[in-house]
Amino acid sequence: MKSYIAATLLLSSALVLGTKHVHAQAGLGTTTPDPSAMLDITATGKGILIPRMAMASRPATPATGLLIYQTDNTPGFYVYNGSAWTAVTPASPGVVRDSVTIITPAITPFDQNSPRVGPYFFSPVPLQTNASSINPSLDPVEAAQGTRQSVAYVVPTATTFTRLRVATRVVPNSPASGNPNTINITLYKNGVATGMNLDIVAPGSLGATAVAENNSTVTVAAGDILSYRFTQTNQNPNILLTVMLKGY
């Protein structure tokens, strides 16, 4: 009797295996696997759990097409493409740095008879001219700490600024003194100084250049008022400024 049962089971298994081989398909949770699938898993409220492992535990000699879920070092699904493990879903690109750039050309004020060392305010965006005006006739009180319309810029949309960069060039044909000039540029928001500021030392020789950069973070909302506060230690010679504010 036992021999008969064993023989029957073996025959049944052979028939099942033979059928699956002929159709080249298998179904879990379904009796009608999709014709295009070798394995069709049908379920509600459940999924398939791919092997999970740390990066150090990945197979040393994986087959091409092997899929795993990596639990560390940028977790996610990885597939072996025949030469390297690659992420199935690349990391989110996130924000695009420096997608917002405001470039402000300006010329430092100069007066042989009365040194113009500041502080003065000027707009990050030139107002109907090719360069922003660093107007020595407006002191901080008259400029309302950088909120007066003539020296300010109203932000149109929320932005996060991450870099302030200033380049200087001593203007040719100006009355150069030969003395270095330390210039300070500070970004003001709504009449208050931010942490985004820098000192740049402009050489005293004609045609000389200098560059300085500050990598801080200043977040602004639509309607905020921005301005630059300017000071210099030696007004001579005249200096061409290029102020660049970058963010996203």
HELIX and SHEET records of a PDB file:
HELIX    1   1 LYS A    2  HIS A   23  1                                  22    
HELIX    2   2 MET A   55  SER A   57  5                                   3    
HELIX    3   3 ALA A  144  GLY A  146  5                                   3    
HELIX    4   4 GLN A  149  VAL A  151  5                                   3    
SHEET    1   A 2 ALA A  26  LEU A  28  0                                        
SHEET    2   A 2 LEU A  39  ILE A  41  1                                        
SHEET    1   B 4 ARG A  52  MET A  53  0                                        
SHEET    2   B 4 LEU A  67  GLN A  70  1                                        
SHEET    3   B 4 GLY A  76  TYR A  80 -1                                        
SHEET    4   B 4 TRP A  85  ALA A  87 -1                                        
SHEET    1   C 4 VAL A 100  ILE A 107  0                                        
SHEET    2   C 4 ILE A 239  GLY A 247 -1                                        
SHEET    3   C 4 THR A 159  VAL A 170 -1                                        
SHEET    4   C 4 THR A 209  ASN A 214 -1                                        
SHEET    1   D 4 VAL A 100  ILE A 107  0                                        
SHEET    2   D 4 ILE A 239  GLY A 247 -1                                        
SHEET    3   D 4 THR A 159  VAL A 170 -1                                        
SHEET    4   D 4 VAL A 218  VAL A 220 -1                                        
SHEET    1   E 3 TYR A 120  PHE A 122  0                                        
SHEET    2   E 3 ILE A 225  GLN A 232 -1                                        
SHEET    3   E 3 TYR A 153  VAL A 154 -1                                        
SHEET    1   F 4 TYR A 120  PHE A 122  0                                        
SHEET    2   F 4 ILE A 225  GLN A 232 -1                                        
SHEET    3   F 4 ASN A 181  LYS A 189 -1                                        
SHEET    4   F 4 VAL A 192  ALA A 202 -1                                        
END                                                                             
